[in-house]
Amino acid sequence: MSTRRLSRWIVSIGVVATLVGAGLTATQAAVAGLPETVPSLQSVTAAAGDGFAWTGNGRIVVNATADSQLATDARTFADDIAGGLDGVTPAVVFGAPSTAQPGDITMSLGNADNRLGTEGYGLTIAPVLAISAPTETGAFWGTRTVLQMLRQKRTLPAASIADWPRYKVRGISVSLDSFPAGWFVNLVRDMSYVKLDVLTTGSALSGLTDAQILRIQQVAKQYHVQFVGWFNTTHYNAPPKTPTVPPDYQLNVVPCRCGDQGCESCPGPRPSPTTLDITKPDAVKWATDQIEHYMSLQTAPYWHAGGDEYPMWFLRNDKVTSANAPQLYAAAKAKYPSELYPAAAMYNDVFNQVDTIAKSHGKQMWMWNDDLVPTQAVKVNPDVVIDHWIAYGLTPAQLIADGHHLINSNQDHLYFNEHQPNAKNATDADLWTFDPRVFHGEQTIPADSPNMDGIKLETWHGGMHEPPGPLEQDLLILDRPLAERAWATAKPTSTIQAARTLFAAIGRAPGVVQTPAAGDPGASSTTGSPAVVYLGSQQVFFVGANGQLRRRFWKAGYTAVQEVAVATDAPVTGRPLAYVGSNQVHVFAIGTNGHVQHAWYEPTANVWYHDDWTVKSGATAAISGDLAGFSYGNQQHVFARGADHQLQHLFYNGSTQKVVTDSWKGDIAGNPIAYVWGKTQNVFAVGSDGALHQWWWQPSDPAHLQNRNLGGQFGADARPYGADSQENVQDVVIRGTDNHLRLWSYDQIAGTSGWRDLTALTGVSAAGNPLEFTYGDERHVFARNLANDHLAHIIVHQDGLVAADDWTTAAIGTPDTVAGDPAGFNFEAKEQHVFATDPAGKMHHWFWLASDHRIHQDNWPS
């Protein structure tokens, strides 16, 4: 295999690090064999007797009614156990903890430990693992601890645990850019997994639609994260999509300081499209109307009113004069003639108005600290929580003396500016040892101050505007140490290097699918099938009557379709799998000896090579059914159903130049399909329960496979077919037991997933298994029509509308019916091609050309 281009990195699958002495705090290490967690636990005591063993057969026993919040949380817990462990969803049953059996997990409300507060919980690790808490939120945090432990070890030693947060605000703020709702859904789940509980973002300023806000709100509520709206009342420093202040409401202000870039001389005051004129009641009403709209969408008990850098980033309101902001200064001086800082008094009055609105919606208002300066006439209401980020204006001690509670967003330690040079960029090492009591300017408050509400990591897009995929990975690195400092009381005893090993072992939150980024393998990956496009040619692979692997192909300049045999180590059978990778075409088929046969074409040598992957990998599991697979960078992957009904996996490892094998487990009845979305490797197959199941692996969580049940009812002969649309949508189409074509989709922009019945929308029922590929922003589905054996075609448009037509009757040429499952592809973004066996056993060919917008057909004879 020396002729192949080799990857220099290894995909590590299913290997969970064993942690010995990684240690967060000394408390948890007191019980030998107890896995570490993030954040670390407050109190752990060894207990006598047997511990707990999770076998996959345990239940979740809930001491509440089926319609309670605790029951809802238990169902979320069950889904996360399935996704994070073996893919089997435990039953949720209702009854007293005394009804539980060894191997069960119980959830109940009520715990007399007065240390727990409103978010703490207790764990009793015994043959029955018991979670108890004063509140549903506390019990939910207990489930996160159990998930992290079981992901590392399925058996836990006997112990008694009491755990509670140091601060009630453990947050991340995402500011001033447009991200898909699915990105926020990932962030919510990753935050909740480590008990971070506040996500703040700029509502309209983040480019989110009302529907997207409601979707994020729904997931945040499910995972006990407060999704806090933020609308900067007076200052609109935001990207182009953000609405600016209407012209009539813009403040006249000097736009820059002398010496700033672009300011050759000091210009006079002029309207600023990013600065609200708070001297005009109509302008304030314009802002508060928008605030009320977004308040109505978000159910968190907090609202962030902004309030920084007014009237300009370099000009705080205590520096306003008749020269730099004449209308503001004149109006403020007239209203507050004896005030040393009249503009600041007027500013405080506006935010008190917003505070009144917030309270009318049942919310506590937060605001930034930097424009809060000493005033006498009007002070900001003491019930407003101050988000302190910079040492300007009133000090933390002065704000506490005025009655305010504080959130620490110290810009020296808690700011991440997306790697912008010469800007603050928090690191995991810095966060790991950060002291939450230290505010910007090294201003420290007492450790036991009751006015300290928590800490918040701020992401700012100061000119870098990092894309969603890379930013997701950056925040994943930072949220673990942030959670440790916000929850645990004691400082970590371990190094950040040891902690990183732990972070890898607990992995990402169950259910998260890594957000794609530009240049990911999935951007150029297509689902493997018998038909492929390769170096401008159209190729179809099939098994001949004598067990030969055969190839038919066409390329511009050839006089006709060509057919040749492709050598393999053994005769083959079934449906071949083909895909293109590393500038080579790879073809796989099951040999009559039960081995995975592989052939590949090397264009530089103009030679076909072949080998036996079963022999090379040392695989012992027998294979049944058809193969699925994909190219992943310079790697090649193949999946199949084993005789044991587990998902078997073989792949060529470019680092070692070897073929290796492992099992993705599961319980499979049907043939799989596999494709890459972004960097996520996805496999779908019908399980023995008749539902469609998904397995996935992603490099942001290399130690863990994930698995989830997508539902539905499908026969064992139903082979799904998958595709992705410009890395925004994942699709899988499959025939149901009622012969309806059903489409499962995940929409990254909307942050939603679900099923659609294409047959109900089009009237097309299917015989056999479908084909799907993308063409531009459209998804095209082809299937043999159950009614007449015609080639049915369904288009799913970008806007969600669905249409259908009949390619057998619409095509130019001699019409033909379909006898087998179709295969096909998008050819060079200008043609659509479909191949299927006709009743005479010939390979029939349909194709649509963008040049004439017509459907054609012919045969591809030998």
NORTAHU-V296363 format. One line per field, one symbol per residue. ss: DSSP state (a for helix, b for strand, c for the rest). phi: phi as a letter, one per 30 degrees, with the letter a starting at -180 (. if undefined). A space follows every 10 residues. Layout:
ss = ???
phi = ???
This chain:
ss = cccccccccc cccccccccc cccccccaaa cccccccccc ccbbbbcccc cbbccccccb bbccccccaa aaaaaaaaaa aaaacccccc cbbbccaaac ccccbbbbbc cccccccccc bbbbbcccbb bbbccaaaaa aaaaaaaaaa aaccbbccbb bbbcccccbb bbbbcccccc aaaaaaaaaa aaaccccbbb bcaaaaccca aaaaaaaaaa aacccbbbbb ccccbccccc ccccccaaab bbbccccccc cccccccccb bbbbbbcccc aaaaaaaaaa aaaaaaaccc cbbbcccccc bbccbbaaac cccccaaaaa aaaaaccccc caaaaaaaaa aaaaaaaaaa cccbbbbbcc cccccccccc ccccbbbbcc cccccaaaaa accccbbbcc ccccbbcccc ccccbccaaa aaaccccbbc ccbbcccccc cbbbbbbbbc cccccccaaa aaaaaaaaaa aaaaaaaccc cccccaaaaa aaaaaacccc cccccccccc aaacccccbc bbbbccbbbb bbbcccccbb bbbbbccccc cbbbbbcccc cbbbbbbbbb bccbbbbbbb bccccbbbbb bbccccbbbb bbaaaaaccc ccbbbbbbbb bbccbbbbbb bbccccbbbb bbbccccbbb bbbbbccbcc ccbbbbbccb bbbbbbbccc cbbbbbbcaa accccbbbbb bccccccccc bbbbbcccbb bbbbbccccb bbbbbbbccc cbbbbbbaaa aaccbbbbbb bbbbbccbbb bbbbbccccc bbbbbbcccc cbbbbbaaaa cbcccccccc ccbbbbbccc bbbbbbbccc ccbbbbbbbc cccbbbbbbc cc
phi = .ddddcdcbc dcbiccdccb idhcbdeddd cdidddbbdd ddbbbdbdjd ccbccjcdcc ccdaddcddd ddddddeddd dddcccicdd dcbbldeddd cejdccbbcj adddddicbd abbccaecdc cbadbddddd ddddddeddd dcbdbbddab bbbaddbdcb bbccbhacbd dddddededd ddecidbbcc bdhddcidde ddedddedde ddchcdccdb bdecbcdade dddcdeedcd ddaddadejd ejcdbdddeb dcdcbddddc eddddedddd edddeddccd dbbcciichc dbdcbdddcd bddcaddddd dddddbdcdd bddddddddd dddddddedd cibcdcadcd ccbdbcdbcd eddddcdcbb dbiddedddd ddjdcbccbe ddbccbchid dibdbebddd ddcdcddcce ihdccddcdd dcclbbdccb cdjdhddeed dedddddddd ddddddcddd ddccdddddd ddedddidde jdceddbeid eddccbddad cbcbhiccbb cacddciddb bcabbejdda dcbbccdbdb ebbicdcbac ahibccbbad dddicdcbbb ccddchbcca acdddddidc ddcbidcbla dbiccbbbba ddddicdcbb adcddchbcb bacciibccc ddbbacbicd ccbbaddddi ddcbcabbdd bddbcbabcc iibbddddcd bbabchhcbc bbcadddcid dcccbccddd ibblcbcddd dbiccccicd bbacbicccc cbaddddbid ddbbccdedj dbbbbcdddd ddjddbcccb ddbladchhb bbbbbadced iddcbcaccd dbhbcbaacc dd
